[in-house]
Amino acid sequence: MFTGADDDTMNVTRVAGDIFRPSPATLVRAAAAALTGIHLGDHARVRPGIHTPAQEWEQLAPWARYQARVHAYALVNPHAVFALESAAALLGLPLFGHPRHIHTIDVGGTSRAYGDVRVHASTDDCNAVTDAGISATGVAETSVALMRVLPPAFGLAVGDAARARGVGSEDIRHSRTRVPRGAADHCSGG
């Protein structure tokens, strides 16, 4: 399913580097497993067509399992542009518990839900960063979006983490995502 594009409606910054955290689990495509002789009987299903060794999966913390789920979704949906908690997982921003849904953004499309995926439509331009073929909203846009929807203490933690990554109060105030008045000022150093 198409959930984003590199076209005139989306500003995608292509970079080579270590912007996103790697998957905390070894991800194996079911089709590749059959070709390489990997037996999936001792693997856990992360999502349809994507598996990981069961022992690895069982040892992961809830937020690490979520991060692996996001990476698995990126494998089967390479045009996805991740947002909210999904972008936070990739960017190394704080997660709280094990988020239920994978969030993507579709500029100019329609909002929809299927399974554990939520596609958020937007009429606004989306500033996305891409690393290793995976795209997500940037640190400032992701942190502001999460500060809008999380409980205040969690939003503050995300804002502080963004500040630690070099996002300033002005970046937060000028993000294309609407932030509650004064929220940028409550982050450490603001």
CORKA-V536354 format. One record per pair of residues at least 12 apart in sequence whose ideal C-beta (glycine too) atoms are under 8 Angstrom apart, sorted by the first residue. I is the first residue (numbers start at 1). GAP is how many residues later the second one is. D is the distance in whole Angstrom. If there is no record, write none. Layout:
i->I gap->GAP d->D
i->I gap->GAP d->D
//
This chain:
i->1 gap->76 d->6
i->1 gap->113 d->8
i->1 gap->118 d->8
i->2 gap->77 d->5
i->2 gap->104 d->8
i->3 gap->74 d->6
i->3 gap->76 d->6
i->3 gap->77 d->5
i->3 gap->78 d->7
i->3 gap->101 d->4
i->3 gap->102 d->7
i->3 gap->103 d->5
i->3 gap->106 d->8
i->3 gap->116 d->5
i->4 gap->75 d->5
i->4 gap->76 d->6
i->4 gap->77 d->3
i->4 gap->100 d->7
i->4 gap->101 d->6
i->4 gap->102 d->6
i->4 gap->103 d->7
i->4 gap->122 d->8
i->4 gap->124 d->7
i->4 gap->131 d->6
i->5 gap->74 d->6
i->5 gap->102 d->8
i->9 gap->98 d->4
i->9 gap->99 d->5
i->9 gap->116 d->7
i->9 gap->117 d->8
i->10 gap->71 d->7
i->10 gap->97 d->5
i->10 gap->115 d->7
i->10 gap->116 d->5
i->10 gap->118 d->6
i->11 gap->114 d->6
i->11 gap->115 d->7
i->11 gap->116 d->5
i->11 gap->117 d->7
i->12 gap->69 d->8
i->12 gap->116 d->5
i->12 gap->117 d->8
i->12 gap->118 d->6
i->12 gap->123 d->6
i->13 gap->114 d->7
i->13 gap->115 d->7
i->13 gap->116 d->5
i->13 gap->117 d->7
i->13 gap->125 d->8
i->14 gap->116 d->5
i->15 gap->114 d->6
i->15 gap->115 d->7
i->15 gap->116 d->6
i->16 gap->115 d->8
i->17 gap->114 d->6
i->18 gap->113 d->7
i->19 gap->71 d->8
i->19 gap->72 d->7
i->19 gap->110 d->6
i->19 gap->112 d->4
i->20 gap->70 d->4
i->20 gap->71 d->7
i->20 gap->111 d->5
i->20 gap->112 d->7
i->20 gap->114 d->6
i->20 gap->116 d->7
i->21 gap->46 d->7
i->21 gap->68 d->7
i->21 gap->69 d->6
i->21 gap->70 d->8
i->21 gap->71 d->5
i->22 gap->49 d->8
i->23 gap->44 d->7
i->23 gap->45 d->5
i->23 gap->48 d->4
i->23 gap->49 d->8
i->24 gap->36 d->6
i->24 gap->40 d->4
i->24 gap->43 d->6
i->24 gap->44 d->6
i->25 gap->21 d->7
i->25 gap->27 d->4
i->25 gap->28 d->8
i->25 gap->31 d->5
i->25 gap->32 d->6
i->25 gap->35 d->6
i->25 gap->39 d->8
i->25 gap->40 d->8
i->25 gap->43 d->4
i->26 gap->26 d->6
i->26 gap->27 d->6
i->26 gap->30 d->6
i->27 gap->19 d->7
i->27 gap->23 d->6
i->27 gap->24 d->8
i->27 gap->25 d->6
i->27 gap->41 d->7
i->27 gap->44 d->6
i->27 gap->45 d->6
i->27 gap->48 d->6
i->28 gap->12 d->8
i->28 gap->15 d->7
i->28 gap->22 d->7
i->28 gap->23 d->5
i->28 gap->24 d->7
i->29 gap->20 d->6
i->29 gap->21 d->6
i->29 gap->46 d->7
i->30 gap->19 d->5
i->30 gap->20 d->7
i->30 gap->21 d->6
i->31 gap->18 d->7
i->33 gap->18 d->7
i->42 gap->12 d->6
i->42 gap->13 d->8
i->44 gap->13 d->4
i->44 gap->14 d->8
i->46 gap->22 d->6
i->46 gap->23 d->6
i->46 gap->26 d->4
i->47 gap->22 d->6
i->47 gap->25 d->5
i->47 gap->26 d->6
i->47 gap->29 d->7
i->47 gap->69 d->8
i->48 gap->28 d->8
i->49 gap->27 d->6
i->50 gap->22 d->4
i->50 gap->25 d->6
i->50 gap->26 d->6
i->52 gap->16 d->7
i->62 gap->35 d->6
i->62 gap->36 d->3
i->63 gap->26 d->7
i->63 gap->32 d->4
i->63 gap->33 d->8
i->63 gap->34 d->7
i->63 gap->35 d->6
i->65 gap->33 d->6
i->66 gap->19 d->7
i->66 gap->23 d->6
i->66 gap->29 d->6
i->66 gap->32 d->5
i->66 gap->33 d->5
i->67 gap->22 d->4
i->67 gap->23 d->7
i->67 gap->28 d->8
i->69 gap->33 d->6
i->69 gap->47 d->8
i->70 gap->12 d->6
i->70 gap->16 d->5
i->70 gap->19 d->5
i->70 gap->20 d->6
i->70 gap->32 d->6
i->71 gap->63 d->8
i->73 gap->13 d->8
i->73 gap->29 d->5
i->73 gap->44 d->7
i->74 gap->59 d->8
i->74 gap->60 d->5
i->77 gap->27 d->8
i->78 gap->55 d->6
i->79 gap->56 d->8
i->80 gap->24 d->5
i->80 gap->54 d->8
i->80 gap->55 d->7
i->81 gap->23 d->6
i->81 gap->24 d->5
i->81 gap->25 d->8
i->81 gap->45 d->6
i->81 gap->47 d->5
i->81 gap->54 d->5
i->81 gap->55 d->6
i->81 gap->56 d->7
i->82 gap->20 d->8
i->82 gap->21 d->7
i->82 gap->22 d->6
i->82 gap->23 d->8
i->82 gap->52 d->7
i->82 gap->53 d->7
i->82 gap->54 d->4
i->82 gap->55 d->7
i->83 gap->20 d->5
i->83 gap->21 d->6
i->83 gap->22 d->4
i->83 gap->37 d->6
i->83 gap->53 d->7
i->83 gap->54 d->5
i->83 gap->59 d->7
i->83 gap->62 d->7
i->84 gap->19 d->4
i->84 gap->36 d->8
i->84 gap->58 d->7
i->84 gap->61 d->6
i->84 gap->62 d->6
i->84 gap->65 d->7
i->85 gap->14 d->4
i->85 gap->16 d->8
i->85 gap->18 d->6
i->85 gap->61 d->7
i->86 gap->13 d->8
i->86 gap->16 d->5
i->86 gap->17 d->5
i->86 gap->18 d->7
i->86 gap->50 d->7
i->87 gap->16 d->7
i->87 gap->49 d->4
i->87 gap->50 d->5
i->87 gap->55 d->4
i->88 gap->54 d->6
i->88 gap->55 d->8
i->88 gap->58 d->6
i->88 gap->70 d->7
i->90 gap->44 d->7
i->90 gap->46 d->5
i->91 gap->45 d->7
i->91 gap->47 d->8
i->91 gap->48 d->6
i->91 gap->51 d->6
i->91 gap->74 d->8
i->92 gap->69 d->8
i->92 gap->73 d->8
i->93 gap->46 d->7
i->93 gap->49 d->6
i->93 gap->50 d->6
i->93 gap->53 d->7
i->93 gap->65 d->6
i->93 gap->68 d->5
i->93 gap->69 d->7
i->93 gap->72 d->8
i->94 gap->60 d->7
i->94 gap->63 d->5
i->94 gap->64 d->6
i->94 gap->67 d->5
i->96 gap->54 d->7
i->96 gap->58 d->5
i->100 gap->16 d->7
i->101 gap->12 d->8
i->101 gap->15 d->6
i->101 gap->16 d->7
i->101 gap->17 d->5
i->102 gap->14 d->6
i->102 gap->15 d->5
i->102 gap->16 d->7
i->103 gap->14 d->8
i->103 gap->15 d->5
i->103 gap->17 d->6
i->104 gap->13 d->7
i->104 gap->14 d->7
i->104 gap->15 d->5
i->104 gap->16 d->7
i->105 gap->14 d->7
i->105 gap->15 d->5
i->105 gap->16 d->8
i->105 gap->17 d->6
i->105 gap->21 d->6
i->105 gap->32 d->7
i->106 gap->13 d->5
i->106 gap->14 d->7
i->106 gap->15 d->5
i->106 gap->16 d->7
i->107 gap->14 d->8
i->107 gap->15 d->5
i->107 gap->16 d->8
i->107 gap->17 d->7
i->107 gap->18 d->7
i->107 gap->19 d->5
i->108 gap->13 d->8
i->108 gap->14 d->8
i->108 gap->15 d->7
i->109 gap->12 d->5
i->124 gap->52 d->5
i->125 gap->51 d->7
i->126 gap->15 d->8
i->126 gap->50 d->8
i->127 gap->14 d->6
i->127 gap->49 d->7
i->139 gap->23 d->5
i->139 gap->26 d->5
i->139 gap->27 d->8
i->139 gap->28 d->5
i->140 gap->22 d->7
i->140 gap->27 d->5
i->140 gap->31 d->4
i->140 gap->32 d->6
i->140 gap->35 d->5
i->141 gap->34 d->5
i->141 gap->35 d->7
i->141 gap->36 d->6
i->142 gap->20 d->8
i->143 gap->15 d->5
i->143 gap->16 d->6
i->143 gap->18 d->7
i->143 gap->19 d->4
i->143 gap->24 d->6
i->143 gap->29 d->7
i->144 gap->28 d->6
i->144 gap->31 d->4
i->144 gap->33 d->4
i->144 gap->34 d->8
i->144 gap->35 d->5
i->145 gap->32 d->5
i->146 gap->12 d->5
i->147 gap->12 d->6
i->147 gap->25 d->8
i->147 gap->32 d->6
i->147 gap->33 d->7
i->147 gap->36 d->5
i->148 gap->29 d->7
i->148 gap->30 d->7
i->148 gap->31 d->6
i->148 gap->32 d->7
i->155 gap->28 d->7
i->156 gap->30 d->6
i->156 gap->31 d->7
i->159 gap->13 d->7
i->159 gap->24 d->7
i->159 gap->25 d->7
i->159 gap->27 d->7
i->159 gap->28 d->4
i->160 gap->27 d->5
i->160 gap->28 d->5
i->162 gap->25 d->7
i->163 gap->24 d->5
i->163 gap->25 d->6
i->163 gap->26 d->6
i->163 gap->27 d->7
i->169 gap->15 d->5
i->169 gap->16 d->7
i->169 gap->18 d->7
i->169 gap->21 d->4
i->172 gap->12 d->4
i->172 gap->15 d->7
//
